[in-house]
Amino acid sequence: MTAPGTDAKPRLCHGVRLTYDHVRETHVLLFPEGVLVPNATAAAVLELCDGEATVERITAALGARYTGVRGQDVLDVLARLADRRVVEWT
């Protein structure tokens, strides 16, 4: 598969859920094979992955909250999550 561009629309794969664990005080990504504890950056990206927003729109939304957000960095985070089979592209 070729690398997705900024017009790609990422979403969580079927059966994957991002939630906040109040005991650990961090986000967790629940999926049938286990649990993934994303860092704060990945969690911020994942919160915006609804299958409707493009990577470009996700990058802009993150840029409004944080400084120095680059589209390529967002794509890199999403590519790693896609490799783990928790994110897919629509």
Summary of the structure (lengths in Angstrom):
residues: 90
radius of gyration: 12.5
end to end distance: 13.3
largest distance: 39.2
contacts: 236
relative contact order: 0.26
helix: 34%
strand: 23%
